[in-house]
Amino acid sequence: MRGFWARLRHRKSALIDRLPPLSGVVSEHVPLARKTWFGVGGAAEVYIEPADVTDLSVLIRCLPDEPVTVLGAGSNVLIRDGGIPGIVVKLGKPFAEIRIDGNRLICGAAASVMEVARVAERNNIAGFEFLCGIPGSVGGALRMNAGAHGQAVFDRLERLTAVTGAGEIVDIDPHGMDVFGYRQCHLPSDWIFVEAIFSGDMVADAASIREKTAEYKKHREATQPQGVRTAGSTFKNPEGLAAWRLIEKAGMRGARVGGAVISDKHANFIINTGGATAADIEALGEQVRAAVLKKCGVVLEWEVKKLGVDRG
């Protein structure tokens, strides 16, 4: 794979000629670093922003054997320095709409999670305050069942729509199904979420919503690094344990590899201090995992999703 990608950088991608007619954006060798919160990583072999869900369905149906990687807001991913072979799909503005129907929010997968919280507050819909400090898009939040303060996206999810790996558009009622777990979704990894419907609680006055939102924001600002290049929590919390405590116990707070460092404010955050490579970040994460295993006997699982290949 590394040799293939090294050769590919110097020629036109053969995938371009095999694509079906699409209405959206189609480009090749698109740098992805600026599309992620870490600010690192290589390029996409082919980069596509579908015009709508039909465009996306056509793409998937016509290229069933090509690797397809979905990139959301880039807040919880680490793209390796060699980039991403195959097709990178990013859902753009056509998928970012948020509509209100009573106490329900109908959200495109590209909508900002924090914007969902803001729209809910403006419309006196309670229950979404915990989203106020969670970065990323609705699609990414669904894929990892994002959450905070003891709540998760699934708790408010009513229905969702996805394009399957065969290009079929399906509507799903996740209730009564084993669909979501802690920071994970059990639906097939090649399904692409395009829309979700959430339900909240109508209130007469948004004052209580604003108060809880302010409380959550204050807590986040006091406990997590702000204004830095980070992907948020690097590792999942093992059952009954806090990852940051294990990392501190293993003596890894402040540890560094190249331009990547473990935050002094919250040990479960890796920060790109400037000039870090994806390899630096991944190497530091693996050092943390090894130290925690040796000191605490616990295997930390990455919460940040690693994509692509190393530089060839």
C-alpha positions as CSV (number, residue, x, y, z in Angstrom):
1,M,0.0,0.0,0.0
2,R,2.8,2.5,0.8
3,G,4.6,1.9,-2.5
4,F,1.3,2.2,-4.4
5,W,0.6,5.6,-2.7
6,A,4.1,6.9,-3.3
7,R,3.7,6.2,-7.0
8,L,0.2,7.6,-7.1
9,R,1.3,11.0,-5.9
10,H,3.1,11.6,-9.2
11,R,0.3,10.7,-11.6
12,K,-3.4,11.1,-12.2
13,S,-5.6,8.8,-10.2
14,A,-7.2,6.1,-12.3
15,L,-10.3,6.5,-10.1
16,I,-11.2,9.8,-11.7
17,D,-11.9,8.1,-15.1
18,R,-14.0,5.4,-13.4
19,L,-16.3,7.7,-11.5
20,P,-20.0,7.9,-12.6
21,P,-21.4,11.3,-13.6
22,L,-21.8,13.3,-10.3
23,S,-23.2,16.8,-9.6
24,G,-21.0,17.6,-6.6
25,V,-17.4,18.5,-6.2
26,V,-14.8,15.9,-7.5
27,S,-11.1,16.5,-7.1
28,E,-7.9,14.5,-6.8
29,H,-4.9,14.7,-4.5
30,V,-6.6,17.1,-2.1
31,P,-4.6,18.0,1.1
32,L,-6.6,17.1,4.1
33,A,-4.6,18.5,7.0
34,R,-6.6,21.8,7.1
35,K,-9.8,19.8,7.2
36,T,-8.9,18.3,10.6
37,W,-8.6,19.7,14.1
38,F,-5.1,18.2,14.5
39,G,-4.0,20.0,11.4
40,V,-1.9,17.1,10.2
41,G,-2.0,14.4,7.5
42,G,-1.6,13.8,3.8
43,A,-3.9,14.1,0.8
44,A,-7.0,12.3,-0.5
45,E,-6.5,10.3,-3.7
46,V,-9.9,11.3,-4.8
47,Y,-12.0,13.8,-2.8
48,I,-15.8,14.1,-3.4
49,E,-18.5,16.3,-1.9
50,P,-21.8,14.9,-3.1
51,A,-24.5,17.4,-4.2
52,D,-27.2,15.4,-2.4
53,V,-28.1,12.0,-1.1
54,T,-28.9,10.7,-4.6
55,D,-25.5,11.8,-5.7
56,L,-23.9,9.9,-2.8
57,S,-26.1,6.8,-3.5
58,V,-25.0,6.8,-7.2
59,L,-21.4,7.0,-6.3
60,I,-21.5,4.1,-3.8
61,R,-23.6,1.9,-6.2
62,C,-21.2,2.4,-9.1
63,L,-17.9,1.8,-7.2
64,P,-18.7,-1.1,-4.8
65,D,-15.1,-2.3,-4.7
66,E,-13.3,0.9,-4.0
67,P,-12.4,2.0,-0.4
68,V,-14.5,4.9,0.7
69,T,-13.6,7.0,3.7
70,V,-16.1,9.5,5.2
71,L,-14.6,12.6,6.6
72,G,-16.9,14.7,8.9
73,A,-15.8,17.8,10.7
74,G,-12.3,16.3,11.3
75,S,-12.6,16.8,15.0
76,N,-12.0,13.2,16.1
77,V,-9.7,11.8,13.5
78,L,-6.0,11.4,12.8
79,I,-5.1,11.3,9.1
80,R,-1.8,9.6,8.6
81,D,1.0,11.4,6.8
82,G,0.7,9.3,3.6
83,G,-2.9,10.4,3.1
84,I,-6.0,8.3,2.2
85,P,-6.0,6.0,-0.8
86,G,-9.3,5.6,-2.6
87,I,-12.2,7.9,-2.2
88,V,-12.7,10.4,0.6
89,V,-16.3,11.6,0.9
90,K,-17.1,14.8,2.8
91,L,-20.7,15.8,3.2
92,G,-20.9,19.6,2.7
93,K,-23.6,22.3,3.0
94,P,-26.4,20.3,1.3
95,F,-26.2,18.0,4.3
96,A,-25.9,20.6,7.0
97,E,-29.5,21.8,7.4
98,I,-31.3,21.7,10.7
99,R,-35.1,21.9,10.7
100,I,-37.5,22.1,13.6
101,D,-40.8,20.1,13.8
102,G,-42.3,20.7,17.2
103,N,-39.9,19.1,19.8
104,R,-38.0,17.4,17.0
105,L,-34.8,18.4,15.3
106,I,-34.2,17.0,11.8
107,C,-30.5,17.3,11.3
108,G,-28.3,16.7,8.2
109,A,-25.2,14.6,9.0
110,A,-22.9,17.6,8.2
111,A,-24.6,19.8,10.7
112,S,-22.4,21.0,13.6
113,V,-23.3,19.2,16.9
114,M,-22.8,22.5,18.8
115,E,-25.2,24.2,16.3
116,V,-27.8,21.5,17.2
117,A,-27.5,22.6,20.8
118,R,-27.8,26.3,19.8
119,V,-30.9,25.7,17.6
120,A,-32.5,23.7,20.3
121,E,-32.0,26.5,22.8
122,R,-33.4,29.1,20.5
123,N,-36.5,27.0,20.0
124,N,-37.0,26.2,23.7
125,I,-36.2,22.5,23.3
126,A,-34.4,21.1,26.3
127,G,-32.3,18.0,26.4
128,F,-29.4,19.0,24.1
129,E,-27.4,21.1,26.5
130,F,-24.7,18.3,26.9
131,L,-23.9,18.8,23.2
132,C,-22.8,22.5,23.7
133,G,-19.1,21.6,24.0
134,I,-18.8,18.6,21.7
135,P,-17.0,19.3,18.5
136,G,-17.8,17.6,15.2
137,S,-20.7,16.9,13.0
138,V,-23.9,14.9,13.6
139,G,-22.7,12.1,11.4
140,G,-19.5,11.7,13.3
141,A,-21.4,12.0,16.6
142,L,-23.7,9.1,15.5
143,R,-20.8,6.9,14.5
144,M,-19.1,7.2,17.9
145,N,-22.3,7.8,20.0
146,A,-20.7,11.0,21.3
147,G,-21.6,12.2,24.7
148,A,-20.8,14.2,27.8
149,H,-22.0,14.7,31.3
150,G,-23.5,11.2,31.5
151,Q,-25.5,11.6,28.3
152,A,-25.0,10.4,24.7
153,V,-26.4,11.2,21.3
154,F,-28.4,7.9,21.2
155,D,-30.4,9.1,24.2
156,R,-32.1,11.7,22.0
157,L,-32.1,9.9,18.7
158,E,-35.5,9.0,17.2
159,R,-34.6,7.9,13.7
160,L,-31.7,8.1,11.3
161,T,-31.1,7.8,7.5
162,A,-28.1,6.2,5.9
163,V,-26.7,5.1,2.6
164,T,-25.6,1.5,2.9
165,G,-22.4,0.0,1.4
166,A,-24.5,-1.1,-1.5
167,G,-25.8,2.4,-2.2
168,E,-29.3,1.8,-0.8
169,I,-30.9,4.6,1.1
170,V,-32.4,3.3,4.4
171,D,-34.4,4.7,7.3
172,I,-33.7,3.2,10.7
173,D,-35.5,3.2,14.0
174,P,-32.7,2.3,16.4
175,H,-34.9,1.6,19.4
176,G,-35.2,-2.0,20.4
177,M,-32.0,-2.8,18.4
178,D,-28.5,-3.3,19.6
179,V,-27.2,-0.3,17.6
180,F,-25.2,1.9,20.0
181,G,-22.8,1.3,22.8
182,Y,-20.4,3.4,24.8
183,R,-18.6,5.5,22.2
184,Q,-19.5,3.1,19.4
185,C,-22.1,2.3,16.8
186,H,-22.8,-1.3,15.7
187,L,-24.2,-0.5,12.3
188,P,-21.9,-1.5,9.4
189,S,-18.8,0.7,9.1
190,D,-19.4,1.3,5.4
191,W,-22.8,2.9,6.0
192,I,-22.8,6.6,5.6
193,F,-25.2,8.6,7.8
194,V,-27.0,11.4,6.0
195,E,-29.7,12.6,8.4
196,A,-30.9,12.1,12.0
197,I,-34.1,13.0,13.9
198,F,-33.7,13.9,17.5
199,S,-36.4,14.6,20.0
200,G,-36.2,16.9,23.1
201,D,-38.5,18.4,25.7
202,M,-40.4,21.6,25.1
203,V,-40.1,24.2,27.8
204,A,-41.9,27.5,28.3
205,D,-38.8,29.5,28.9
206,A,-35.2,28.8,27.7
207,A,-33.7,30.2,30.9
208,S,-33.1,26.8,32.3
209,I,-31.5,25.6,29.1
210,R,-29.1,28.6,29.1
211,E,-28.2,28.0,32.7
212,K,-27.3,24.4,32.2
213,T,-25.4,25.2,29.0
214,A,-23.4,27.8,30.8
215,E,-22.6,25.3,33.6
216,Y,-21.4,22.7,31.1
217,K,-19.3,25.3,29.2
218,K,-17.7,26.6,32.4
219,H,-16.8,23.0,33.4
220,R,-15.3,22.3,30.0
221,E,-13.2,25.5,30.0
222,A,-11.9,24.7,33.5
223,T,-10.9,21.1,32.8
224,Q,-9.9,20.9,29.1
225,P,-7.4,22.7,26.9
226,Q,-8.9,25.5,24.8
227,G,-7.7,27.2,21.6
228,V,-5.2,24.4,20.7
229,R,-5.0,21.8,18.0
230,T,-6.4,18.7,19.5
231,A,-8.9,16.0,18.6
232,G,-10.5,15.9,22.1
233,S,-10.3,12.8,24.2
234,T,-7.7,10.5,22.7
235,F,-8.7,7.3,24.5
236,K,-12.0,5.8,25.6
237,N,-12.6,5.5,29.3
238,P,-12.2,1.9,30.3
239,E,-15.3,0.6,32.2
240,G,-15.4,2.1,35.6
241,L,-12.1,4.0,35.1
242,A,-11.0,7.5,33.8
243,A,-8.4,7.4,31.1
244,W,-6.8,10.6,32.2
245,R,-6.2,9.2,35.7
246,L,-4.5,6.1,34.3
247,I,-2.3,8.3,32.0
248,E,-1.3,10.5,35.0
249,K,-0.6,7.4,37.1
250,A,1.6,6.1,34.3
251,G,3.6,9.3,34.5
252,M,2.8,10.4,31.0
253,R,1.3,13.9,31.6
254,G,3.5,16.4,29.6
255,A,5.2,13.6,27.6
256,R,6.2,14.6,24.1
257,V,7.1,13.2,20.7
258,G,8.2,15.9,18.2
259,G,5.5,18.6,18.1
260,A,3.0,16.4,19.9
261,V,2.5,16.6,23.6
262,I,0.2,15.3,26.3
263,S,-1.8,18.3,27.7
264,D,-0.8,19.5,31.2
265,K,-4.5,20.5,31.7
266,H,-6.1,17.2,30.8
267,A,-3.9,14.1,30.3
268,N,-6.3,12.4,27.9
269,F,-5.7,15.2,25.3
270,I,-2.8,15.1,22.8
271,I,-2.0,18.6,21.4
272,N,-0.2,19.5,18.2
273,T,2.0,22.4,19.5
274,G,3.0,23.3,16.0
275,G,5.0,21.2,13.5
276,A,3.8,17.8,14.7
277,T,3.3,15.1,12.2
278,A,0.6,12.4,12.3
279,A,3.4,10.0,13.0
280,D,4.4,12.0,16.1
281,I,0.8,12.0,17.4
282,E,0.3,8.3,16.8
283,A,3.7,7.4,18.3
284,L,2.9,9.5,21.4
285,G,-0.4,7.8,21.8
286,E,1.2,4.3,21.5
287,Q,3.7,5.3,24.2
288,V,0.9,6.3,26.4
289,R,-0.9,3.0,25.8
290,A,2.3,1.0,26.6
291,A,3.0,3.0,29.8
292,V,-0.6,2.5,31.1
293,L,-0.5,-1.2,30.3
294,K,2.8,-1.6,32.2
295,K,1.9,0.6,35.2
296,C,-1.8,-0.1,35.5
297,G,-2.4,-3.4,33.6
298,V,-5.1,-1.7,31.5
299,V,-5.3,-1.6,27.7
300,L,-6.4,1.9,26.5
301,E,-8.5,1.9,23.4
302,W,-8.1,4.8,20.9
303,E,-11.2,7.1,20.7
304,V,-9.6,9.1,18.0
305,K,-10.1,7.4,14.6
306,K,-6.9,6.8,12.7
307,L,-7.3,7.0,8.9
308,G,-5.0,6.4,5.9
309,V,-1.5,5.2,5.5
310,D,2.0,6.2,6.7
311,R,4.2,8.2,4.4
312,G,5.9,5.9,1.9
